[in-house]
Structure formats: structure tokens, C-alpha cells
Amino acid sequence: MPTVTFQVGEQLFSEAVADNTNLVVRAGIKKFPHPHLKAKCGMGKCGTCACRILAGAENLPAPNWKEEKVLGPRIAAGWRLCCQLWLNHDLSLTQDR
């Protein structure tokens, strides 16, 4: 089971999640990291769930076309769309902009 650590300012929120978990789906059903994760459409269109990956990016698949369209050059700085990620490894992230 992967552990997700969500950084909000100086605070850290961690929780183990089931394999193949999508964080936007979990937030939508009021599970971790709700209410910390900002999310809206869940379809890779709005960019509200954009997060900067702090650790674990090496275990994520390459960004898909939706992420490339919405995030553009921010991908190179470690940004990803949570709604497009299904987690199978530990991950640390933040939405602090």
C-alpha cells in the first residue's frame, strides 16, 4: 500500500492508500486528502488539481496529453494533475503555488 504525504504550508498529512488509488476520486468521496486537495472536474481539463511532486515522481508514468496541454512547461518543474495519476508507490506532493 502506497503512502501519500500531502504538504500544506508547513503541515504534513500522510495516509496509506490502496494500490491503484486516484487522489481526486478519494477527495470526492471525502477521504484523504480531502479537504486539503483542491480538485474540480477530475477529467484533466481544469487544472485545479495540479500538484508539485516533492518525492516519488520516478515511479509515476510519463505525463499524458491532458497534462501536457494543461500544465505545459510546469511539467518540467515537477507539476502533475492528480486526477490523471493512479498511485502504486509512495508519493509526496503539494499544491502550494
C-alpha positions in Angstrom: 0.0 0.0 0.0 1.5 3.4 -1.0 1.7 6.2 1.5 0.7 9.7 0.3 2.2 12.7 2.1 0.4 16.0 1.3 2.2 19.2 2.3 0.1 22.2 3.1 2.3 25.1 4.1 4.5 23.7 6.9 2.0 20.9 7.8 2.2 17.3 6.6 -0.7 15.0 6.2 0.1 11.3 5.5 -2.0 8.2 4.9 -1.6 4.8 3.4 -3.9 4.3 0.4 -4.9 1.2 -1.5 -2.9 0.3 -4.6 -4.2 2.0 -7.8 -5.7 4.9 -5.9 -6.6 8.2 -7.6 -6.5 11.1 -5.1 -9.2 13.2 -6.8 -11.6 10.2 -6.6 -10.7 9.8 -2.9 -11.1 13.5 -2.2 -14.5 13.4 -4.0 -15.8 10.7 -1.6 -14.4 12.7 1.4 -11.4 10.6 2.0 -7.7 11.6 2.2 -6.5 14.1 1.3 -9.9 15.9 1.5 -10.2 18.7 2.4 -6.6 19.6 1.6 -6.6 18.7 -2.1 -8.1 21.3 -4.4 -9.9 19.5 -7.2 -12.8 20.2 -9.6 -13.5 18.3 -12.8 -11.5 15.1 -12.3 -11.0 14.8 -16.1 -7.8 16.6 -16.8 -9.4 19.7 -18.2 -9.5 22.4 -15.5 -6.1 22.1 -13.8 -7.4 22.7 -10.3 -5.8 19.5 -9.0 -2.3 20.5 -10.2 0.3 19.4 -7.7 4.0 19.7 -7.5 5.6 16.3 -6.8 8.1 16.5 -4.0 9.1 12.9 -3.9 8.2 9.7 -5.8 8.0 11.2 -9.3 10.3 8.5 -10.6 7.5 5.9 -10.0 4.9 7.8 -12.0 4.1 7.2 -15.6 5.1 9.9 -18.1 2.6 12.8 -18.3 -0.2 12.2 -20.7 -1.5 14.5 -23.4 -4.1 16.1 -21.0 -1.3 17.0 -18.5 0.9 18.4 -21.3 -2.0 20.5 -22.6 -3.0 21.9 -19.2 0.4 22.2 -17.5 2.7 22.9 -20.4 6.2 23.9 -19.1 5.3 23.4 -15.5 5.7 19.6 -16.0 9.5 20.2 -16.2 9.3 21.8 -12.7 7.6 18.6 -11.3 3.9 19.5 -11.7 1.3 16.9 -12.4 -2.5 16.6 -12.5 -3.7 14.4 -9.6 -6.8 13.3 -11.5 -4.6 11.7 -14.1 -2.5 9.7 -11.6 -3.2 6.2 -10.2 -0.8 5.5 -7.4 1.1 2.4 -6.7 4.1 3.8 -4.9 4.8 6.3 -2.1 4.3 9.9 -3.2 4.8 13.4 -1.6 3.1 16.4 -3.1 2.0 19.9 -2.5 -0.4 22.4 -4.1 1.3 25.5 -2.7 1.9 27.9 -5.5 
